[in-house]
């Protein structure tokens, strides 16, 4: 049996980390990516003996049929990611995140792919009814953005497939991601906040009281690898929140961690009592059923981001290439 893994969006923020983890584990890895944000994040892998690259778009059936040939598992990360990017291009978002994703699954299933790991999001939970409680995989989904709506719709599609299908789906609801990656992003909460303070600017925070779970990019990538490698019956037609229950933070708590690293930082809070997303997430299921544990925390991520900016690893963190919009 082939051990080839297809990573859609493999040149992206999470994908470029996942590809390296899989190669380190001895897997053959094929990436399909349209290189919307360039290919610098994986250019060093082009000479790796176990790495293949298909420049293609998951909306294009011919590209997808080529990419899924002789593949054991698909890690589906390709998407228009984040509320601003989706709001800017709603038609492209629907075509990519839903129509293209459904076609990808159907082609993969017909090709005999055995596992289909979908990168979903905890944004699916929207706003908690009771802010004192934690949401779980069984909680009501209440998407409040086009991004989350497409993720919820594709989850529903996957979990409604015939149990006898070759491609057994797993939905991973990722926490809000942060941290350094070969494709660096500075338009994510922890990364952006750290960048602003590190560059000696006043950080303006709107609605410091709202909750969100956070997970390092490397740990999110590790969860995908785990779901490819564990016995199929543990993850088939299953849903897991990915993160750690201790890593739910309010914006103000993130700022407090940043100020421990950069005590001279300047912060201004602007009162905002309405935020469409406000949720704390419980991650007991993935820990209990799969043994998944995170390896990095928000404070550690902040320290690494600060070092990367302060010591010049990133010469101009304001550059457009470090954003999704």
N, C-alpha and C positions, 0 to 999 in steps of 0.2 A: 504493500500500500504506500502511495506517495505521502510524504510528510510536508508537501508544499502548502504554504499558507498564502492566500491572496489578501493583501491589505489595501482596501480602497482608501484613497486620501493619504497614502503612505508618506507623502512629502510634507504633510501638515504638522501642526503643533504637537499633537499626540501621536500621530502616525509615525513620524520620524523617530520617535523614542521607541515605539512598539517594534518597528522593523529591526532596530539594533538589538533589542532584547531577544527577539525570536532568532536572529542570526547567531547571537551568543549561545543560544540553547541548541544550535545545530540544525535548526529548521531551514528548509529551502523557502525563500520568500520572494513572492512576486508582488510588485506594486502597480496599481493602476491609479493615475493621477493626471489631471489636466494641467497641472503646474500653474494654477491661477495665481499663486503667490511665489512662483519661481521654484527652482529645483536645488538651490544651494544646500538645503538641509540634508539631501541624500547624495550629493554629487560624489562624495568620497566612497560610496558603496557600489558605484558602477563597475568597479574592478573586482568586487567580492565574488568568489566562485559560486556562492549559493544565492546570489541576488539577481533578480530579473526586473526589468522595468517596461511597462506598457504605457505609452502616453495615450491617454484616452479619457473619455467622459462616460460616467455611469448612465447618462441619458441615451447613449448610443449603443444599440443592441450589438452591432458588429464588434465594437470595442470590448463589450462585456463578454461576448461569446469567446473571443480570443483569450481574455484574461482568466476565465474560469476553467480552462482546459487543464485536466490532470491536477486538480486542486482538492485537497482534503478538507480545508476549512477556509471560510471567508470571515475576515474581521472587517466589518463595514463601518468605516469612520467618515467616508467622503460625505460632505454635506455643506450647505450654506449654514454657517454656524453663528449663533448669537442673535439676539433680538434686533440690534441696529442693522446688521447686514441683511437679515431676512425682511425687515420692514422696508429697506431701500429697494429690494428686488423681489417682490412677492411672487411674481410669475416664475422666475428662475428658482426660487426657494421651493415652490410646489413641484416643479418639474424634477428637481434634484432630490429633495428630501423625501418625496412621496412617490411620484410616478416612476422616476428612475430607480429608486430603491426597490419598489415592487418588481420591476422588470429584472433587476439584478438578482433578487431572490429566486424568481421563477426560472431564469436561465441557469443559475447555480444549482438549483434542485434538479433540473432536467439533465445537467451535466454530471450528476452523481456526487456533488459536494456533500459532505456528511455533517458539517457543523457550520452554523451561520450566527456569528456573534455580532449583535447590533449595539452600537454606542448610542444609547438614549440619554436622558437627562433628568435630574431631580427637579428641573424647572416644570416638569409635568404636574407637580403637586400644586403649583400656583401659590395660593395664599391659605394659610392654615385657618380653620374655623376657630380653633382654640390655641392661641400662641403659647400656652403653658405645656402643650402636649407635643410629642414627636410623631411625625408621620412614618409609616412603614410601607412595605410593598403592597399591603392590602388596603391602604388608604385611598380615598377617592381622588381621581386625577382631575385637576381643574386648571388646564392650561390657560394662560392669559396673554400669550403672544403667538404669532404665526410660527415661530421657531418651535415652541413646545407643542403647538397643535399638530404640526407635521410629525413630530416624534411620537406623540400619543397615537395618531392614526396609523403609523407604520407598526408600532408595537401591536396594536389591535389586529392588523393584517397578519403579522407573523404568528401571533398566539392563536389565531383562528385557522391556521393551516392544518391539513390532514396529519394526524399523528404518525401515519405510516410514511410520510414523505422522507426522502433520503436526507435532505438538509434540515437538521434539527435546530430550531432557533433558540437563542438565549438573548434576553434583553438586559443590558447593563445600564442602570440609571446613574450616570456619573454625577458626582458632586461638582461644584464650581471649581474649575481647574486653575492652577497657578504653578509657578516655578520655571526654571530654565529648561530650554529644549533646543535642539539643533535649528528649529524654526522658532526663534524667539518672538513672543508677543508681549506688548506693553499696553494692550487695551483690555486687560482682565483685571478684576478688582484688586487683588493682592499685588500683582505686578505693577499696575498703574499707580496705586497709592505709594508703593515703595519708590518707584521712579520719580514721582513728583517731589517727595520729601528729599530723596537723595540728590536731586538737582537744585535743592535749596529754594524751592518754590513753596508758596502757601497752598496747602492741600485743602480744598473745599469739599466738605462732606454733606450730602443731602440725605437726611433720614438715617441718623446714626444707629437707630434702635432696631432696624430690621435684620432678621436672621437669615443665614444661608450656611449650608455645609460646604467645606472646602477640602480638596484632595490634590496632592502633588501630581504633576503630569506623569512622572515615572510610575507612581503607584496605580494610577488609572490604566496605564499601559500594561502593568503587571497583571491586573485583574483580567484583561483580555487573554493574555497568555495562559493564565490559570484555567480559564474556561475552555480553552482549546485542548489542554492537556489532561484535565481531570476526567474520570469516567463519565461517559455521555449521559448516563441516567441521572447524574447529579445536577445537570444544567439544562437538559433538553426541555423545551417549552416552559422555561423558568424565567423569573425576573429577580434581579438583585440590585439593591442600592449599593453603590460603591463609594466607600469612604470609611470614616470612623466617627462614632457618635460623639467623642470628645472634641471633634474638630468642627463643630457648629459654632459660628461666630456672628456677632453683630458687627456692623461696620466700625463702631467705636472701639470694639475689642481688637480689631485688626490694627487700627491706628495706634492703640496702646502698645501693641507688640512692635510696631515700627519705631515708636519713640524710645523703646528700650535699646534699639540698635542705633538710632539717630536722635539722641536726646534734644538736640537743638532744633529739631524739625518744627515747622510752623503749620498749624492746623486751624481751620475755621469750620464751625458746624452751622449748617443752615437747617432750621426746623422744617421737617416735612412729615406730615402725619399719614400720608397715603402712598403706599407702594404696592403695586400689583402683585409683587412676589415677596413672601415673608413665610419662611418655613424652616423648621428644625427637623432633621431626618435621623431615624434610627438605623444603624447598620449591623445589628446583631445577626441577621440572617446570613449574610455572606461570610461572616466570621465563624458562625456555628456550623454551617453546612459545607463550606469550602475551606475553612481554616485561613481565610484571607486576613492579613494584617498589614497596616500601612507601615512604611519605613521612614517617612519624612513628615514633619509637621509644619504648620504655617510659620512659627517662629524660625525654624531652620530654613525654610524657603525664603523668608525675608532677608536673612543674613546672606544667603548666596546671591540673591538678586542685587542687594546693596553692593556686595563685593564686585559683581560683574559690571555695575555701572560706575562705581567709584574708581575702580582700577583700570577702566578703559577697555574692558573686553568688548563692550558695545560703544562705538565711538559717538553715535548720535541716536539715543533711544527714542527720539521724537520722529524718526524717519517713518514714512508711510508704510514701508515694508514690514514694520513691526505691528501692524494693525490689520484687522479683517475688513475695515471699511475706511 
